[in-house]
Amino acid sequence: MSEAILDAARDVFERFGAKRANVEDVARAAGISRSTLYRAYPTKEALLIAVIAREADAVFTDLDAVAADLPPQEAVVECFVRGISLMRDIPVLGSLAETEPEVITGMREGRSYVLALAERVMGTLRRSGARMPEEDLRLVSELLLRLSSTFLIDPSGTLDVHDAVAVRDYAKRFLSPLVE
């Protein structure tokens, strides 16, 4: 049931944005009552957080697979290239980033969502063999995530995010040296 609710919510948030979406639309799309929806997700914000968390989890699961068996510097390059591509391919993230970027970069349960996701980046880099001190790896992971999220929020700029070769070169030149 929860997956059906999250699928419906994703579609509604994608179509209307986080601010204009309402729980009635989500309940209708999921084929359930509002009370059933509220039992599972007591607020629209809780529902939105669950949708974003599920989409982000799918992205980071994919990136973990990309990084498997790669040394840390190569993992950074390949994950950056794949991450830029994935961000364009997940409509709800792209839609929210374009219309309501604060939703993507905002708070989650009193803690910065970016910091929570940086922990996932740290884990991926550690599994790839990063030997940096914990605090340095935490700072680099946060930097990589914040930088990547800016390309989601505003993809226009000097780097053509639609050119995988250019994205790979950018990551090799500027990002991979950050990780030891």
Phi, psi and omega per residue, in radians:
M1 nan -0.771 -3.077
S2 -1.075 -0.678 3.116
E3 -1.106 -0.686 3.107
A4 -1.135 -0.694 3.094
I5 -1.117 -0.805 -3.126
L6 -1.152 -0.642 3.067
D7 -1.090 -0.799 3.133
A8 -1.119 -0.759 3.135
A9 -1.106 -0.729 3.104
R10 -0.999 -0.810 -3.134
D11 -1.107 -0.727 -3.134
V12 -1.188 -0.781 3.114
F13 -1.114 -0.636 3.100
E14 -1.112 -0.753 -3.067
R15 -1.303 -0.773 -2.994
F16 -1.875 -0.260 -3.011
G17 1.487 2.869 -3.059
A18 -1.193 -0.676 -3.072
K19 -1.254 -0.721 -3.066
R20 -1.498 -0.336 3.132
A21 -1.153 2.600 3.070
N22 -2.351 2.792 -3.060
V23 -1.170 -0.471 3.102
E24 -1.091 -0.740 3.106
D25 -1.099 -0.716 3.140
V26 -1.140 -0.831 3.141
A27 -1.022 -0.789 3.138
R28 -1.076 -0.795 -3.127
A29 -1.135 -0.562 3.139
A30 -1.480 -0.192 -3.130
G31 1.281 0.584 -3.138
I32 -2.286 2.988 3.094
S33 -1.449 2.821 3.086
R34 -1.084 -0.662 -3.121
S35 -1.131 -0.661 3.074
T36 -1.111 -0.749 3.107
L37 -1.077 -0.794 -3.127
Y38 -1.157 -0.509 3.065
R39 -1.163 -0.667 -3.133
A40 -1.387 -0.689 -3.094
Y41 -2.398 1.763 -2.989
P42 -1.137 -0.340 3.123
T43 -2.429 2.821 3.070
K44 -1.101 -0.649 3.120
E45 -1.092 -0.734 3.103
A46 -1.082 -0.676 3.101
L47 -1.150 -0.788 3.119
L48 -1.074 -0.774 3.115
I49 -1.042 -0.731 3.135
A50 -1.122 -0.704 3.111
V51 -1.129 -0.856 -3.125
I52 -1.110 -0.729 3.133
A53 -1.081 -0.720 3.132
R54 -1.141 -0.768 3.137
E55 -1.146 -0.746 3.124
A56 -1.121 -0.685 3.116
D57 -1.068 -0.711 3.107
A58 -1.103 -0.720 3.113
V59 -1.085 -0.860 -3.077
F60 -1.238 -0.507 3.030
T61 -1.136 -0.741 3.087
D62 -1.089 -0.784 -3.122
L63 -1.151 -0.624 3.053
D64 -1.036 -0.726 3.123
A65 -1.156 -0.691 3.114
V66 -1.077 -0.715 -3.065
A67 -1.352 -0.284 -3.079
A68 -0.965 2.304 3.069
D69 1.194 0.209 3.062
L70 -1.820 2.516 3.012
P71 -1.145 2.780 -2.993
P72 -0.943 -0.774 -3.112
Q73 -1.131 -0.703 3.090
E74 -1.206 -0.634 3.104
A75 -1.065 -0.723 3.107
V76 -1.053 -0.817 -3.105
V77 -1.092 -0.938 -3.057
E78 -1.163 -0.639 3.112
C79 -1.226 -0.632 3.101
F80 -1.132 -0.801 3.127
V81 -1.068 -0.838 -3.127
R82 -1.175 -0.693 -3.140
G83 -1.097 -0.744 3.098
I84 -1.066 -0.746 3.119
S85 -1.138 -0.784 -3.126
L86 -1.094 -0.684 -3.117
M87 -1.070 -0.575 3.096
R88 -1.323 -0.470 -3.029
D89 -1.547 -0.098 3.133
I90 -1.884 1.695 -2.984
P91 -0.959 -0.695 -3.083
V92 -1.150 -0.666 3.115
L93 -1.178 -0.779 3.113
G94 -1.091 -0.748 -3.130
S95 -1.111 -0.829 3.133
L96 -1.170 -0.666 3.131
A97 -1.116 -0.625 -3.122
E98 -1.314 -0.737 -3.030
T99 -1.698 -0.526 -3.080
E100 -2.502 1.203 -3.050
P101 -1.040 -0.460 3.139
E102 -1.115 -0.409 3.106
V103 -1.186 -0.686 -3.122
I104 -1.275 -0.679 -3.036
T105 -1.757 0.052 -3.008
G106 -1.372 -2.870 -3.062
M107 -1.498 2.684 3.057
R108 -2.409 2.004 3.114
E109 0.895 0.761 3.081
G110 1.378 0.021 -3.111
R111 -2.218 2.481 3.132
S112 -1.014 2.260 3.113
Y113 -1.110 -0.624 3.120
V114 -1.060 -0.768 -3.135
L115 -1.140 -0.650 3.100
A116 -1.123 -0.743 3.134
L117 -1.256 -0.498 3.093
A118 -1.056 -0.550 3.075
E119 -1.074 -0.659 3.095
R120 -1.159 -0.712 3.107
V121 -1.068 -0.777 3.110
M122 -0.991 -0.802 -3.139
G123 -1.065 -0.746 3.118
T124 -1.084 -0.787 -3.118
L125 -1.181 -0.652 3.082
R126 -1.098 -0.765 3.129
R127 -1.127 -0.433 3.100
S128 -1.474 -0.053 3.055
G129 1.808 0.216 3.097
A130 -1.023 2.309 -3.076
R131 -1.964 0.187 -3.107
M132 -1.151 2.718 3.002
P133 -1.037 2.633 -3.053
E134 -0.910 -0.841 -3.089
E135 -1.134 -0.689 3.102
D136 -1.131 -0.751 3.131
L137 -1.127 -0.664 3.098
R138 -1.074 -0.799 -3.137
L139 -1.125 -0.768 3.134
V140 -1.146 -0.722 3.127
S141 -1.076 -0.765 3.097
E142 -1.102 -0.756 3.127
L143 -1.054 -0.814 3.140
L144 -1.058 -0.737 -3.136
L145 -1.184 -0.776 3.121
R146 -1.103 -0.736 3.114
L147 -1.095 -0.805 3.137
S148 -1.066 -0.710 -3.112
S149 -1.153 -0.495 3.108
T150 -1.166 -0.552 3.089
F151 -1.227 -0.491 3.056
L152 -1.253 -0.783 -3.077
I153 -1.240 -0.703 -3.135
D154 -2.467 1.544 -3.058
P155 -1.288 -0.190 3.139
S156 -1.348 2.554 3.139
G157 2.732 -2.925 -3.107
T158 -1.135 -0.709 3.113
L159 -1.407 2.155 3.069
D160 -1.439 1.759 -3.073
V161 -1.191 -0.156 3.094
H162 -1.580 -0.100 -3.137
D163 -1.825 1.751 -3.061
A164 -1.045 -0.598 3.119
V165 -1.140 -0.783 3.123
A166 -1.137 -0.693 3.124
V167 -1.130 -0.754 3.119
R168 -1.099 -0.779 3.130
D169 -1.078 -0.757 3.105
Y170 -1.008 -0.838 -3.119
A171 -1.128 -0.696 3.118
K172 -1.134 -0.779 -3.072
R173 -1.264 -0.725 -2.941
F174 -1.960 -0.465 -3.036
L175 -1.773 -0.764 -3.092
S176 -1.051 -0.578 3.101
P177 -1.132 -0.237 -3.136
L178 -1.288 -0.326 -3.018
V179 -1.944 2.332 3.095
E180 -2.019 nan nan
